[in-house]
Amino acid sequence: ETRSGCLSDRTLYWPNNTVYYTYADGFSGVSKVTQAISEWQNKTSLTFVYGTGSGNYIEFFNGNGNWSYLGMTGGKQQLSLSATGSTYGSAIHEIGHAVGLIHEQCRNDRDSYINIHTANIIPEKLHNFNKYSSGTVTDVGTFDFGSVMLYSSDAFTSNGNATMTTKSGLVFEGQRTHLSSGDVQGIAAMYGPPFHKLVADINVITDEVSGLYETYETEVTYTIKIYQDKACTTPTSLTYPRSVTIYKHHVYYNPDTNRMHDNVTTTNVTLSAGTSTYLVDRVRNIEKYTMSNPDVCDVTTYSVSPYNNISQVY
């Protein structure tokens, strides 16, 4: 029941800007979802594909109220749209959570724009108004009163009085008809434009085959580079910080056990605004084989994706 407007620094983004989705048996909101997806595809770099993809996908179903998980959680993740209390705008909002947006009223700079009246909030719903710290989310642009991710002033009121007002005491209505320019800007900060790509520059030191023996040795420089276009041909720099996970894949041969070992470690990194290139690592990879059996193997490769913290939001 909370979070969206700025983006979470611990959210796993959908690879290749592609969101897969299906419908649960008996789901009654297909037309709402179809209309909402059109809004997302027309205004952002995201593509929505019906099906389960490689196994990470959204399943729309008629649950108790409208809610979603934040970002891609991995595997099947459900997104609930009430059979009687949802609109296509509700679908736009919940999809916003599923692709990584939090609630606007939870931005870490929200206190400069709105007042939260906790005495008027249903106690068990207070968490919907928790402010995120600057280390947890990245605020994109200024507070957006037009965001589809912002609640109305009377959201979760316990007594009919406003739960939120502007700094001057005015009430406001949370719209559920379209993505605002601020919403679009927030998605661009996560998914692009601009776009990021891991580039491997390979310098071959040795590449020899001699009888029964084979030797391959390379020096590889891994760099994250920022591009203006989705095809990653025109270099540029980030407008806003972007959080990524760097995966280090280390394969090596242990002669004592006569076994190959395969380890993967991850590091979370936030690329700062203005970044055009980020050096990940320089590695020296070596492979030596006798009749295709390893004598020496020590190879490190990297991959990069945006990343995650699972939470359920509304």
N, C-alpha and C positions, 0 to 999 in steps of 0.2 A: 504494500500500500504506500510506497514512496520511492522517489528518486527520478529526476530527469530534467534536462535543460542544458546543463553543462555535461561534460562527458567524464566517465570514470576512468582513472588511471590504472585500474586493475580489471579491466573488462576484456575478454577475449573477443576480438573482432572476427567477422566471417571471412574466411580466406577467399582471395580473388574477388572480393566485393560481391560475393554471390550467396544469397540466402535461400536455402531449400525449405520447403514446407509441404505439409499434407493436411488432410482433414480427418478428424475422428469420425467413426460411424455415427450417422444421425446429426452431424453438425448442421445447424440451421443458418449460419451466418456467411455463407459462401459469397453472396453478392456484396456484403459489407467488406469482406477481406479483399475481393477483387478490386473494388473501388479504391480501397486504401492502398493497395499495392501499386495501382496506377499513379497515385499521388507520389509515392516514394520513388518509383522509377522515373517519373517525369521530372523530378526536381533534384535527385541525387545521383551519385555514381553507382548506387546499389542495383543489383539485378536479382529478381526473385524467380526461382525455378521450382515448378511443382515436382515433388519427388523427394526421396531420402538422400540423394547425393551419395557421398562416401560414408554416410551414417550419422552425420550431424545435421539435424533439421528441426523445424518447428512443427508441432501438431496443434492446429486450432481445434478447440473443443468447447462445448457449452458447459461451463463450470459454474461455481457459485461466485458470481460477480465477474469483474474484468480485472485480470492480472497477468503478469508475465515475469519471466526470469530476466535478469540483467545480462545482456551480452550473450554470446554463444557459450552454452554450458558444456557441450559435448554430448553426443548421442541424441536421443529424442528428448526435446524439451517442450513442455506444454505451454500453450498460451490460451487463456480462458476469455471467452466473450459470452456474456450472459445472453441466454436465449430471449429474454424479455427486456433487459436493461442496457442494451448496447446499441451503438450506431456505427456507421463507417468511420466516424471521427474517433470513437473508442478504439477501433482497430488501428487507426493511424497512431494513436497514443501508445498502445501496447506494443506495436511493432517497434516504435521508438525505443522502448526499453530493451526489446529483444536484440536490437542492433547496437545498444550501448549507451543510450541517453538516460540521464537521471532526471528527477523532477526539478523544474526551474526554481521552486521555492527552497530547494536544498543546496543551492550554490553556496560556495564558501564566502561569496561577497554579498549575499542576500540582505544582510542587516543594513546595508547602505541604501536599500531600495524599499524594503517592506518591514512591517512589524508583525511578529507572530504573537497571537494572544492565546497563550497556553491554557488560561483559565476557562476558555470557551471551547476547548477541544475535548472530544470524547477520550477519556484517559487511555484506553487501549489502542487509540489511533495516533497517539502523540509521536510515535516513531516516524510517521509520515512527514513530519516537519523538522526532523533532525537535520542540522546543517552539517555538510561534509567539510572536512578540513582541506587545506590547500595541498596536503600531501596525498589526498585520496582522490580528488577530482581536479580537473583543469577547467576553469571558467573560460568560456569562449565568447568574446565580445562583451557587451554590457547586458545587464539583466533585461530579459525580453518579456514584456507583459503580453505580447501577442503569441507566445510559444504555445504549441499544442501540448506541451509537457507541463504547463502551469495549472495548478488547481484554482478554482474560484474562491472568492473570499469567504464563502460560507461552508467550505469543505469540512466535513466531519465535525460540524458544530454540535455541541451538547445542549445548547440553550437558545438557539436561534440567532445568537450574536456572531459577528464576524470572527473567524479564526485567523484571518490575515487582512491587513490593510496596507495602503501605501504609507510612506513616511509622513504624509500630510493627513492621513486618516481616511482616505477615500477607499471604497470597496472596488473590486474589479471582477470581471467574469473571465473564466478560463475558456478559451475557444476550442472547439472540437470539430473544425471543418477543413483545416488545411495545415500544411507545414509552413511555418513562418520563415522569413529570411534568416532569422537567428537559428532556427532548427537546422536549416540547410547548411548554414555556416558551421554548426557543431558537428554535423556528419562529415563535412569536408575535412574538418580538423582531424578526424579519425581515419577516414577511408580515402580522402582525396577528392578533388585535387587540392594540393599537389599529391603525388604518389611516391611511395618509397620502394626500393628494390635492393636486394643484396647482390653485389657484384663481386665475382671472384676473378682476380687477375693472376694467371698462372704462368710461372716461369719454369720451363722444363730444364732441369740440371742434367739428368741422365735418363736415357731411354734406350736400353740395350737388350738385345736377345742374342745370346752366344751359346749355341749348342743346347745343353740342358739348363742353362742359367738365364734368368731374366732379372733386370734391375730397372726400377722406375723411381726417380727422385725428382721432386718438384718443390718449389717455394711458392706459396699461395698467399696473396693479400686479399682479405675479405673486408669489403667496405659497403656500408649502407649509403645509397645515393638517393637524392630527392629529384623528382622530375615533374615537370609541368603537365605532361600528358600521360594518359593511361598506358600508352605503348612504351613509355619510359625512354623517350628519345631527346627531349629538351630539358636540360638541367635547370633547376631552380632551387629555392630554399623554403623551409617551413615557415608558415605564417604563425602557427601556434605550436606549443610543445606536443609531441606525439610519443606515446608509450609503446614499446615493443618488447617482445621476449626474444632473446638470442639463444638458440639451441646449439650446443657444442657436441658433436658426435665424434667420439674417439674410438678408433678400432686399432688394436695392437695384438701382436703375437707374443705369448709367453713361452720361451723355449723350455723352461723347467716343467711346465705342465703339458707342453705340446698342444696348446689350445689358443684359439683366437678369442679375444675379449672385446666386448662392445658396450661402451658406456655413453649415456646421454646426460648432460647437465644443462641447466637453464639459468639465465641471468636476465633480470628485468632492468631495462634501461629506458630513461625518458630523454628523448632527443629534444633539445631546447629550440625555441623559436629562433629562426635565422640559420638553422643547420642546413647545410647543403651536402656535406659528406660526413660520415662518422666511421672512423677506423675501428673495426671489430677485432681483428687479429692478423698477424703474419705467422704462418706456420711452415715448417719444413716436413714434408711427407716423404717417407722412404718405404719401398717394398722390394724385397729380394726373394726370389723363388728358385728352387732346384726341382726340375720336373713338376712345376706348378705347385710344389709344396713350399710353404713359407719358411725362409731362414730368418728374415727380419720383416716386420710389418709394423709401422707406426704412422697412422694416417688420421688427421683431424680435418673434419669438414664442419661447416656452419650452415644454419638456416635461420630465418627470421620470420616471426609473425607477431601481430598484435596480441594482448593477453588478458588473465581473468580471475575474477572473484565471483562466486555464484551467490546471487541473492534473488529473492522473489519480490517483485514490485508490482504496483497497481496503477 
